[in-house]
Amino acid sequence: MSAAKVNAKNILNRLKAARSQLDNLLKDRSWMDEAKKVAEKQGKEVKKLIESDVAKLRVFLEKEKKELEKLQGQIPGEVAKIKKFVDGQKVELSKLLNTVKATAGKKAARAKRVAKKKTAGAGKKASTAVRTLSKNVAKKAGVKKPSAAKKSAQATSSGTNA
């Protein structure tokens, strides 16, 4: 016999043995029951682990819920405090604004008075200078200032001539 035939016979013998083992396992079914038991056991262990984690998660969520409820209770009070503070700041700002307006008004009035005094002083000086100049010119020309009686006579005579 050749080596190829021997190898083929060995392979066929192994195949027959494997097939018979498989048939026995399928007919026996005890391995399936064993697998079910192992799966159930592992399932229980996983369930225990998950239950403890779920319990911890529930405790944590309850604590967080209480904290959130506390914060929700504090929010209206904090809003009221902030509103009161803002209203106080509005009042202070309006007082400050009124003070600034009053101060600015006083400064503007003072500036106007100073400007009026300067212009009034300049006007008086100018009119005084004009009078002085006209007197000097009249003296040089030799013109005398008419008296009050002469002025009234001139006014009446000019009124009849016209």
C-alpha positions in Angstrom: 0.0 0.0 0.0 1.0 3.4 -0.7 1.5 6.2 1.9 -1.5 8.2 0.4 -3.8 5.3 1.0 -2.6 4.9 4.6 -3.2 8.6 5.2 -6.7 8.5 3.7 -7.6 5.4 5.9 -6.3 7.3 9.0 -8.3 10.3 8.1 -11.5 8.2 7.5 -11.0 6.4 10.8 -10.7 9.7 12.7 -13.7 11.1 11.0 -15.8 8.1 11.9 -14.6 8.4 15.6 -15.5 12.1 15.7 -18.9 11.5 14.2 -19.7 8.8 16.7 -18.7 11.1 19.6 -20.9 13.8 18.1 -23.8 11.5 17.8 -23.4 10.3 21.4 -23.3 14.0 22.6 -26.4 14.9 20.7 -28.3 11.8 22.0 -27.1 12.2 25.6 -28.0 15.9 26.0 -26.5 16.0 29.5 -24.0 18.6 28.3 -26.8 20.9 27.4 -28.2 20.7 30.9 -24.8 21.3 32.3 -24.4 24.4 30.0 -27.8 25.7 31.1 -26.8 25.3 34.8 -23.5 27.2 34.2 -25.4 30.0 32.3 -28.0 30.3 35.0 -25.3 30.4 37.7 -23.4 33.2 35.8 -26.7 35.0 35.2 -27.4 35.1 38.9 -23.9 36.4 39.7 -24.3 39.1 37.1 -27.7 40.0 38.5 -26.2 40.3 42.0 -23.5 42.7 40.7 -26.0 44.8 38.7 -28.4 44.9 41.7 -25.7 46.3 44.0 -24.7 48.9 41.4 -28.3 49.8 40.8 -28.8 50.2 44.5 -25.7 52.5 44.7 -27.0 54.5 41.7 -30.4 54.9 43.4 -28.9 56.2 46.6 -26.7 58.6 44.6 -29.7 59.9 42.6 -31.8 60.4 45.7 -29.0 62.5 47.2 -28.7 64.6 44.1 -32.5 65.0 43.9 -32.5 66.4 47.5 -29.6 68.8 46.6 -31.5 70.0 43.5 -34.6 70.5 45.5 -32.7 72.6 48.0 -31.2 74.7 45.3 -34.6 75.1 43.7 -35.9 76.4 47.0 -33.0 78.9 47.3 -33.4 80.3 43.8 -36.4 82.6 44.5 -34.6 84.1 47.5 -31.4 84.7 45.6 -33.4 86.3 42.8 -35.1 88.6 45.3 -31.7 89.6 46.8 -30.3 90.3 43.3 -33.4 92.3 42.4 -33.2 94.3 45.6 -29.5 95.0 45.0 -30.1 96.1 41.4 -33.0 98.4 42.5 -30.7 99.9 45.1 -28.0 100.5 42.5 -30.6 102.2 40.3 -31.5 104.6 43.1 -27.9 105.3 43.8 -27.2 105.9 40.2 -30.1 108.3 39.7 -29.0 110.2 42.8 -25.5 110.4 41.4 -26.8 111.5 38.0 -29.0 114.2 39.6 -26.0 115.5 41.6 -23.9 115.6 38.4 -26.6 117.4 36.5 -27.0 120.0 39.3 -23.2 120.5 39.5 -23.1 120.9 35.7 -26.0 123.4 35.8 -24.3 125.4 38.5 -21.0 125.5 36.6 -22.8 126.5 33.4 -24.7 129.3 35.2 -21.4 130.5 36.8 -19.8 130.5 33.3 -22.7 132.5 31.9 -22.4 135.1 34.7 -18.6 135.4 34.2 -19.1 135.8 30.5 -21.8 138.4 31.0 -19.6 140.4 33.4 -16.8 140.3 30.9 -19.0 141.4 28.0 -20.7 144.0 30.2 -17.4 145.3 31.4 -16.1 145.4 27.9 -19.2 147.3 26.7 -18.9 149.9 29.6 -15.3 150.4 28.7 -16.1 150.8 25.1 -18.9 153.3 25.7 -16.7 155.2 28.2 -13.9 155.3 25.5 -16.4 156.6 22.9 -17.6 159.4 25.2 -14.1 160.3 26.1 -13.1 160.4 22.5 -16.1 162.4 21.5 -15.4 165.0 24.2 -11.8 165.2 23.1 -12.8 165.7 19.5 -15.4 168.4 20.5 -12.9 170.3 22.6 -10.4 170.4 19.7 -13.1 171.6 17.4 -14.2 174.2 19.8 -17.8 173.0 20.1 -19.5 173.5 23.4 -22.0 171.2 24.8 -25.5 172.7 24.4 -27.4 173.3 27.6 -30.8 171.7 28.3 -32.7 174.9 27.5 -31.0 175.2 24.2 -31.8 171.5 23.4 -35.5 172.0 24.0 -35.6 175.2 21.9 -33.8 173.4 19.1 -36.2 170.5 19.2 -39.3 172.8 19.1 -37.9 175.0 16.3 -37.0 172.0 14.2 -40.5 170.6 14.6 -42.2 173.9 13.3 -39.8 174.2 10.3 -40.6 170.8 9.1 
